[in-house]
Amino acid sequence: MKKTFTFIALLMFCMALFAGGSNEQSSDIPASVSLSDKSEVTVAVTQNLVSLDVGTTPSGASLAVFDMIYDYLVDSDHNGNLMPQLATSWEVSEDNLTWTFHLREGVKFHNGEDFTSDDVVFTFERMQENPSKYPLYSANNFSLIVSVDAIDDYTVTFTTSEPFGALLTSLSGMAIIPADTVRELGDAFFTEGYCYGTGPWKFEEWIDGQYISFTRNDEYWAGQTSNVDRLVMRFITESSSIVAGLISGTIDATGRVPSDMLSQFDGHPEIILDTVDTSQILIIGLQCGDYSPFHDENVRKAFSYAIDRQLLCDAIMGGGKASNSIMSEGTLGYDANVKMPYDPELAKQLLSESDYNGEPITLYVNTAVVQGEEIMLAVCDMVNSVGFNCNIQMVEQAYINEVRVSGDYDAYVVTASFTGGDPYGYLNQRVLSDSHHHNYADPEINDYITLSNRETDQTQRNEYLKSAVGLMSEHCAPQIALFCYEYNTAIRDGVEGIEYSPEGLYYFDDVYIDK
């Protein structure tokens, strides 16, 4: 359903909430029960799963799920550091074209199948042999890989067409699956709920739109530290329902509490609140095809200049950091000298000089975006005040994915994260390969991204990436950024080991109960 709202009314509403939030919801709900006999933990996430296939475009929810079930050749601490996981060590040839990985022995999948180099080769060949089905991995994250070869059961080589500076970062995002079982079952391995991995938790059940559950893997090769028998990840898009569940005891943790709801935990010391500064960024992807208003650079700039990003952070989010570019601070390619100005008068002038004639523009907003409706209603009022005719439509993640595959959109709104602080996957997928069909191609931007892909010196890579990102900001295409999130987490006292990373993602595989 399309909705409109005046920004002045929204601003007054938000500021009233910050001045003194209502505590009515919590007053009639009993405090949670003791954790002393608890063996199950339930966490709430705001984003539904779209698929269990490890090759699908990842979301925050799917990354958390894959981290529970599977392992990777290389692990990330989500602070830019990479370390061995299923690969114990590796070396690269003098020409930087051949990477040799030595694999961990004695590791088993959940069905008892031994982990070997065959599983690694199969995992990557499956992506590369199905480029239309798995565009993110086959065409983007691993586009420079020529072959993956098993030297013996526990040695595998990756051969690249050119030096590949982000190979290790890319490997930290590709879950390894059991070759023999997936060869036998095909897609049913994922669609019928087999999903055997080598990770610390075993897949139990997925009810689409409701929850996914896991049981503890007591045979985990790295050692199991959790005392939780079962973990349930519930998909709840309504923040008030999450807050009510935390207070009543049916939910134990979440990483997405709107600032205007924090006061509802007054009088509930069993809920521990915290704030996490993140590099997760809210972006608007623009359709720049010839048939779209955003084909005109003046229209794109007018749209961007009309948005008061700092006001969105202060009046609606109650925190966060206004963005100056598509890259977040701490990420390769970030440049503090790049500006993303707020100038509504210039926006009006640019729009008057453009070919825009008041055509309706619809922003598709992912329902999983925290306070996405309030944010984008405010954005609509801001851009409409300079002459646009903009409205929003709230849609599920699956619908966002569909319109991006087809290119049938004016603009869409999602969050973006950069794995390990490296934008390689993001820029290759969304800009160089244009897998989200923005229909925007700037040869200079693409050349800088390509140079960064080939460069192994991280200092030089950073310079190439800064050049690409600077041009994207200058032309306001094919995406513009709004702000980096500051997330409010809420965890029941005694539930430990849950990680909310600087990337704005959540990880539950180390959860335990301090009894």
Secondary structure, DSSP 8 states (H G I E B T S, - for coil): -EE---HHHHHHHHHHHHHS---HHHHTS-----STT--EEEEEESS------TTS---HHHHHHHHHH---SEEE-SSS-EEESSEEEEEE-TTS-EEEEEE-SS-B-TTS-B--HHHHHHHHHHHHT-TTTSHIIIIIITTTEEEEEEEETTEEEEEESS--TTHHHHHTT-----HHHHHHHTTHHHHTT----SSSEEEEEEETTTEEEEEE-TT-TT------SEEEEEE---HHHHHHHHHHTS--EES---GGGGGGGTT-TTEEEEEEEEEEEEEEEE--STTSGGGSHHHHHHHHHT--HHHIIIIIISS-EE-SSSS-TTSTT--TT------HHHHHHHHHTSS----EEEEEEETTSTTHHHHHHHHHHHHHTTT-EEEEEEE-HHHHHHHHHHT--SEEEEEE--GGG--HHHHIIIIIS-TT------HHHHHHHHHHHH---HHHHHHHHHHHHHHHHHHT-SEEEEEEEEEEEEEETTEE--EE-TTS-EE-TT-EE--
